[in-house]
Amino acid sequence: MARSETELMAHLAGGGTVDDAADLAPGYRGEVMRLMVVFVDSELAGAAGFADCINRAPGLRERVTAARIVSEKFDHAGRVLDLLAPFGVNAQLYIRSHPWTARLDRSLDLGNRRVGGDKRLNVFHYPLEGWVDAVTMNMLMGTATAIQLGDLVTCSYRPLAAIMAEVAPREAEHARLGEIGLAQAIARDGTSLPAQASVDYWYPRVAATFGRLDSDRFELYRRFGLRRHSNADLLTTWTQAIKPRLAALGLSVPSR
């Protein structure tokens, strides 16, 4: 039997955790489900978009790496979809419910505005343009994802925390592989101009995935023990991590 909201909040305030989906008060249940759905939709959409770039890779080794990243993202989505089963989600029907490869016009800038359809992060509504663009986006967004998921490693819903503890390092590795691919592309092309153009495009769109800096949802997540760091704190962590890595490649953070 599910605990009441009052009972659950008292349990969480004392540092307690939750192990069973049947033990969730409605408000907590809704927020946990929202976190999981956003993650699943983003992994499915991200994998679908990057899959189209596998054959754009310049060599066989790069294609193997890209295929590995796609495979692991699908695996991540599948693990969390399994957690959604007690919430009434049928994984097979869910996967077929949205066009995960669908993208909007690249010239759009959605910011933090929500659009209809699935719950993917907005960054996965934009199309990739070529290999350099794909590895640039992978480096920037992979780093952001690892930071964002790292905040869920200690979340109070233990089944999700356990999976995030395994997934976050793999997402960090995806970012590292993107960084290697970007460095190789710059060396191969003999110029950083295409890479810098991609950084200029993707940097603000990845930054937007951290959400509104004045959002009041974080306070709710904090009370539920689902997150510890605010959107602003996570964004700062990302900007401080990504700037020196870009500089090492001869690239810079866009001024706007």
C-alpha positions as CSV (number, residue, x, y, z in Angstrom):
1,M,0.0,0.0,0.0
2,A,1.3,3.4,-1.0
3,R,2.3,5.8,1.8
4,S,0.5,9.0,2.2
5,E,2.3,12.2,1.0
6,T,2.9,13.2,4.7
7,E,4.3,9.8,5.6
8,L,6.6,9.8,2.6
9,M,7.9,13.3,3.1
10,A,8.7,12.5,6.7
11,H,10.6,9.4,5.6
12,L,12.5,11.3,2.9
13,A,13.3,14.2,5.3
14,G,15.0,11.7,7.6
15,G,17.3,10.6,4.7
16,G,15.1,7.6,3.8
17,T,14.9,6.0,0.3
18,V,12.2,4.2,-1.6
19,D,12.7,0.8,-3.2
20,D,9.2,-0.2,-4.4
21,A,7.1,1.5,-7.0
22,A,4.0,0.4,-5.0
23,D,5.2,2.5,-2.1
24,L,5.0,5.9,-3.8
25,A,2.7,8.7,-2.9
26,P,1.0,10.2,-6.0
27,G,3.1,13.4,-6.1
28,Y,6.4,11.6,-5.7
29,R,5.3,8.9,-8.2
30,G,4.5,11.6,-10.8
31,E,7.9,13.3,-10.5
32,V,9.8,10.0,-10.6
33,M,7.9,9.0,-13.6
34,R,8.6,12.3,-15.3
35,L,12.3,12.0,-14.7
36,M,12.4,8.5,-16.2
37,V,10.2,9.4,-19.2
38,V,12.4,12.4,-20.1
39,F,15.5,10.2,-19.9
40,V,14.0,7.4,-22.0
41,D,12.7,9.7,-24.7
42,S,16.0,11.6,-24.9
43,E,18.0,8.4,-25.1
44,L,15.7,6.9,-27.8
45,A,15.7,10.2,-29.8
46,G,19.4,10.7,-29.4
47,A,20.3,7.2,-30.5
48,A,18.0,7.4,-33.5
49,G,19.6,10.7,-34.6
50,F,23.2,9.5,-34.1
51,A,22.4,6.2,-35.9
52,D,22.0,8.1,-39.1
53,C,25.6,9.3,-38.8
54,I,27.2,5.9,-38.5
55,N,27.8,5.7,-42.2
56,R,29.0,9.3,-42.3
57,A,32.0,8.4,-40.2
58,P,35.3,8.7,-42.1
59,G,36.6,5.2,-41.3
60,L,35.6,1.7,-40.1
61,R,37.0,2.3,-36.5
62,E,34.8,5.4,-36.2
63,R,31.8,3.6,-37.5
64,V,32.3,0.8,-34.9
65,T,32.5,3.5,-32.2
66,A,29.4,5.3,-33.4
67,A,27.5,2.0,-33.5
68,R,28.6,1.2,-30.0
69,I,27.3,4.6,-28.7
70,V,24.0,4.0,-30.4
71,S,23.7,0.5,-29.0
72,E,24.5,1.7,-25.5
73,K,22.0,4.5,-25.6
74,F,19.3,2.0,-26.6
75,D,20.4,-0.2,-23.7
76,H,20.1,2.7,-21.3
77,A,16.6,3.5,-22.5
78,G,15.6,-0.2,-22.2
79,R,16.9,-0.4,-18.6
80,V,14.8,2.6,-17.5
81,L,11.8,1.4,-19.5
82,D,11.9,-1.7,-17.4
83,L,11.6,0.4,-14.3
84,L,8.5,2.1,-15.9
85,A,6.7,-1.3,-16.1
86,P,5.2,-1.0,-12.5
87,F,4.0,2.5,-13.5
88,G,1.8,0.9,-16.2
89,V,4.1,1.5,-19.2
90,N,4.3,-1.3,-21.9
91,A,7.8,-1.0,-23.3
92,Q,7.0,-2.5,-26.7
93,L,4.1,-0.2,-27.3
94,Y,6.0,2.8,-25.9
95,I,8.9,2.4,-28.3
96,R,6.5,2.4,-31.2
97,S,4.5,5.4,-29.9
98,H,6.7,8.2,-31.3
99,P,8.8,8.9,-34.4
100,W,12.2,9.0,-32.6
101,T,14.0,10.0,-35.8
102,A,11.8,13.1,-36.3
103,R,13.6,16.4,-36.2
104,L,12.5,20.1,-36.5
105,D,14.1,22.7,-38.7
106,R,17.7,23.3,-37.7
107,S,17.3,27.1,-37.8
108,L,14.9,27.0,-34.9
109,D,16.0,27.8,-31.4
110,L,13.4,26.4,-29.0
111,G,15.2,27.4,-25.8
112,N,13.3,25.9,-22.9
113,R,9.9,25.9,-24.6
114,R,8.2,22.6,-24.7
115,V,6.9,21.2,-27.9
116,G,4.3,18.5,-28.5
117,G,4.8,14.8,-28.8
118,D,7.4,12.9,-26.7
119,K,9.3,14.3,-23.8
120,R,12.8,14.3,-25.2
121,L,15.0,17.2,-24.3
122,N,14.8,20.0,-26.9
123,V,18.4,19.4,-28.1
124,F,17.2,16.2,-29.6
125,H,14.7,18.0,-31.8
126,Y,17.5,19.5,-33.9
127,P,19.1,17.5,-36.8
128,L,22.8,16.7,-37.1
129,E,24.7,17.8,-40.2
130,G,27.6,15.6,-41.0
131,W,30.3,13.8,-39.0
132,V,32.0,16.9,-37.5
133,D,28.7,18.2,-36.3
134,A,27.7,14.8,-34.8
135,V,30.9,14.4,-32.8
136,T,30.8,18.0,-31.6
137,M,27.3,17.6,-30.4
138,N,28.2,14.2,-28.8
139,M,31.1,15.8,-26.9
140,L,29.0,18.7,-25.6
141,M,25.8,16.8,-24.9
142,G,27.5,13.7,-23.6
143,T,29.3,15.8,-21.0
144,A,26.1,17.5,-20.0
145,T,24.2,14.2,-19.7
146,A,26.9,12.7,-17.5
147,I,26.6,15.7,-15.2
148,Q,22.8,15.7,-15.1
149,L,22.6,11.9,-14.5
150,G,25.3,12.2,-11.9
151,D,22.8,14.2,-9.8
152,L,20.4,11.2,-9.9
153,V,23.0,8.7,-8.7
154,T,22.0,9.5,-5.1
155,C,18.3,10.1,-5.7
156,S,15.9,8.7,-3.2
157,Y,14.2,6.2,-5.7
158,R,16.8,3.5,-5.4
159,P,16.0,1.5,-8.5
160,L,16.6,4.6,-10.6
161,A,19.7,5.6,-8.6
162,A,21.3,2.2,-9.2
163,I,20.8,2.4,-12.9
164,M,22.1,5.9,-13.1
165,A,25.3,4.9,-11.2
166,E,26.0,2.6,-14.2
167,V,24.8,4.8,-17.0
168,A,26.4,8.1,-16.0
169,P,30.0,6.8,-16.5
170,R,29.1,5.4,-19.9
171,E,27.6,8.7,-21.0
172,A,30.9,10.4,-19.9
173,E,32.7,7.9,-22.0
174,H,30.5,8.7,-25.0
175,A,31.5,12.4,-24.5
176,R,35.2,11.3,-24.4
177,L,34.8,9.4,-27.6
178,G,33.1,12.4,-29.3
179,E,36.0,14.5,-28.1
180,I,38.5,12.1,-29.7
181,G,36.5,12.0,-32.9
182,L,36.4,15.8,-33.0
183,A,40.2,16.1,-32.4
184,Q,40.8,13.6,-35.3
185,A,38.4,15.5,-37.6
186,I,40.2,18.8,-36.9
187,A,43.6,17.2,-37.6
188,R,42.3,15.5,-40.7
189,D,40.7,18.7,-42.2
190,G,43.6,20.9,-41.2
191,T,41.2,23.5,-39.9
192,S,39.0,24.0,-36.9
193,L,36.4,26.2,-38.7
194,P,33.7,23.6,-39.3
195,A,34.1,22.4,-35.7
196,Q,33.9,25.9,-34.3
197,A,30.7,26.5,-36.4
198,S,29.2,23.3,-34.8
199,V,30.2,24.5,-31.3
200,D,28.6,27.8,-31.9
201,Y,25.4,26.0,-32.9
202,W,25.2,23.3,-30.3
203,Y,26.7,25.1,-27.2
204,P,23.6,27.2,-26.4
205,R,21.2,24.4,-27.3
206,V,23.0,22.0,-24.9
207,A,23.1,24.7,-22.2
208,A,19.3,24.9,-22.5
209,T,19.0,21.3,-21.5
210,F,19.8,22.3,-17.9
211,G,16.4,24.0,-17.7
212,R,15.3,27.4,-16.5
213,L,17.7,28.8,-13.9
214,D,14.7,30.3,-12.0
215,S,12.7,27.1,-12.1
216,D,10.8,26.3,-8.9
217,R,10.7,22.5,-9.7
218,F,14.1,22.0,-8.2
219,E,12.8,22.8,-4.7
220,L,10.2,20.0,-5.2
221,Y,12.9,17.6,-6.4
222,R,15.1,18.5,-3.4
223,R,12.2,17.9,-0.9
224,F,11.6,14.5,-2.6
225,G,15.3,13.6,-2.4
226,L,15.4,13.2,-6.2
227,R,18.1,15.9,-6.9
228,R,20.7,17.7,-4.8
229,H,21.9,20.4,-7.2
230,S,20.0,23.2,-8.9
231,N,19.9,23.8,-12.6
232,A,22.2,26.8,-12.2
233,D,24.8,24.6,-10.3
234,L,24.7,21.9,-12.9
235,L,25.0,24.4,-15.7
236,T,28.1,25.9,-14.0
237,T,29.7,22.5,-13.6
238,W,29.2,21.9,-17.3
239,T,30.5,25.2,-18.5
240,Q,33.6,24.9,-16.3
241,A,34.2,21.3,-17.5
242,I,33.7,22.0,-21.2
243,K,35.6,25.3,-21.7
244,P,39.1,23.9,-21.2
245,R,38.4,20.8,-23.2
246,L,37.3,23.0,-26.1
247,A,40.3,25.2,-25.7
248,A,42.6,22.2,-25.9
249,L,41.1,21.6,-29.4
250,G,41.7,25.2,-30.5
251,L,38.0,25.9,-30.0
252,S,36.2,28.5,-28.0
253,V,32.9,29.0,-26.2
254,P,30.5,31.2,-28.3
255,S,30.2,34.7,-27.0
256,R,26.4,34.8,-27.0
